[in-house]
Amino acid sequence: MTTLDFLYVALLTTAFLLDGFVLWPSFLRRSQRAPARARLWIWSCWMSMLWTLVAVGVASWFLKNRTWEALGLVAISGWKLWAAVGLVLALAIAFGGSIAKLVRIDDSKRKSVRSQYGTLAVMLPHTRAELYWFVALSLTAGFCEEFIFRGYLIWFFQPTLGLWGAAGMSVIAFAAAHAYQGMSGIVKTGILGTLLTIVVLACGSIWPAIALHALIDIGAGLTAWLVLCEVPTGTDTIDGLGESV
């Protein structure tokens, strides 16, 4: 552990505090005037911030000439590979079933589901173009957040707290970084972080968690888009995903 590592963790802390106390409040103000522009703005900020943090982390890792295995950036094989593939496929099938149902619900039911998103609806995709942006954001979060939380932070805390203590600390940090979603969001994010951490520890690699994280975010964005987008009068489906009535 070197001074550079502590400086990087300080940078991570500063960035996520900036996100919660500056970027998110600014987004909420912007969304009152122009919600669509506000969404593109916050997504762009998040992607820029995450890739910058990862770039700095990768650069510092290169400077210290460390092995990538220490961060969990290692290929897996055998039963671990098949288990990871099975998890990804099971998740994709689950999302596919949910999406198939949402495609065919009528507008009254869609409004009922829409209300369940509450205040977080403003940050989710409402149009097809926004969905593409959200997929890019999901891929960014999948790689960057796993690199930071399940990779770097577990490595950083492990010498002091041990493997399980470091894993627990990374989950706490992951949940805290999503505090802008409120207490419900913190709990859900904490549960997700715990499950992804278990996957990383079981597989000895962050690659399966990266795939699962990205897929979860993409599925959530697609589900939200199906619920939040406006449906033309005279149809019971979304943007040509099904047949008109």
Residue pairs with C-beta under 8 A, 6 or more apart in sequence:
1 156
1 159
2 64
4 60
4 63
4 64
5 60
5 156
8 56
8 57
8 60
8 152
9 153
9 156
11 53
11 56
12 53
12 148
12 152
12 153
15 49
15 53
16 176
16 177
18 49
19 45
19 46
19 49
19 177
19 180
20 177
20 179
20 180
23 42
23 45
23 46
24 42
24 180
27 38
27 41
27 42
27 123
28 122
30 37
30 38
30 41
31 38
31 39
31 122
31 123
35 122
35 126
36 126
36 127
36 130
38 122
39 122
39 123
39 124
39 125
39 126
39 130
39 133
40 130
40 133
42 123
43 133
43 134
43 136
43 137
46 137
46 140
46 141
47 136
47 137
47 140
50 140
50 141
50 144
50 145
50 148
51 140
51 144
53 144
53 148
54 143
54 144
54 147
54 148
57 147
57 148
57 152
61 68
61 71
68 74
70 155
71 147
71 151
71 152
71 155
71 206
72 150
72 151
72 154
72 200
72 204
72 205
72 206
72 207
73 147
73 151
73 205
73 206
73 207
74 204
74 205
74 207
75 205
75 207
76 84
76 203
76 204
76 205
76 207
76 208
80 202
80 203
80 204
80 205
80 208
83 202
83 203
84 199
84 203
84 207
84 208
84 211
87 199
87 208
87 212
88 208
88 211
88 212
88 215
91 212
91 215
91 216
91 219
92 215
92 219
95 215
95 219
95 222
95 223
98 219
98 223
99 219
99 222
99 223
99 226
102 110
102 113
102 223
102 226
102 227
102 238
103 226
103 237
103 238
103 241
103 242
104 236
104 237
104 242
105 113
105 236
106 236
107 231
107 236
110 227
110 231
113 227
114 121
114 227
114 228
117 124
117 224
117 227
117 228
119 182
120 181
120 185
121 224
121 228
124 134
124 220
124 221
124 224
124 225
124 228
125 131
125 133
125 134
125 221
125 224
125 225
125 228
125 229
126 225
126 228
126 229
126 230
127 225
127 229
128 225
128 229
128 239
130 225
131 221
131 222
131 225
134 217
134 218
134 221
134 225
135 218
135 221
137 217
137 221
138 214
138 217
138 218
138 220
138 221
139 214
139 218
141 213
141 214
141 217
142 210
142 211
142 212
142 213
142 214
142 215
142 217
143 210
143 214
145 174
145 213
146 196
146 200
146 206
146 209
146 210
146 213
147 206
149 170
149 171
149 173
149 174
149 177
149 193
150 170
150 196
150 197
150 200
150 206
150 209
151 206
153 166
153 169
153 170
153 173
154 163
154 166
154 167
154 170
154 197
154 200
155 166
156 166
157 165
157 166
157 169
157 170
158 165
158 166
160 166
161 168
161 169
163 201
167 197
167 201
170 193
170 197
171 190
171 193
171 194
171 197
172 190
174 189
174 190
174 193
175 186
175 187
175 189
175 190
175 193
176 186
178 185
178 186
178 189
179 185
179 186
181 188
181 189
192 216
196 209
196 212
196 213
197 209
199 208
199 209
199 212
200 206
200 208
200 209
203 209
225 238
226 238
226 241
229 238
229 239
231 237
231 238
234 244
234 245
235 244
235 245
236 242
236 244
236 245
237 243
237 244
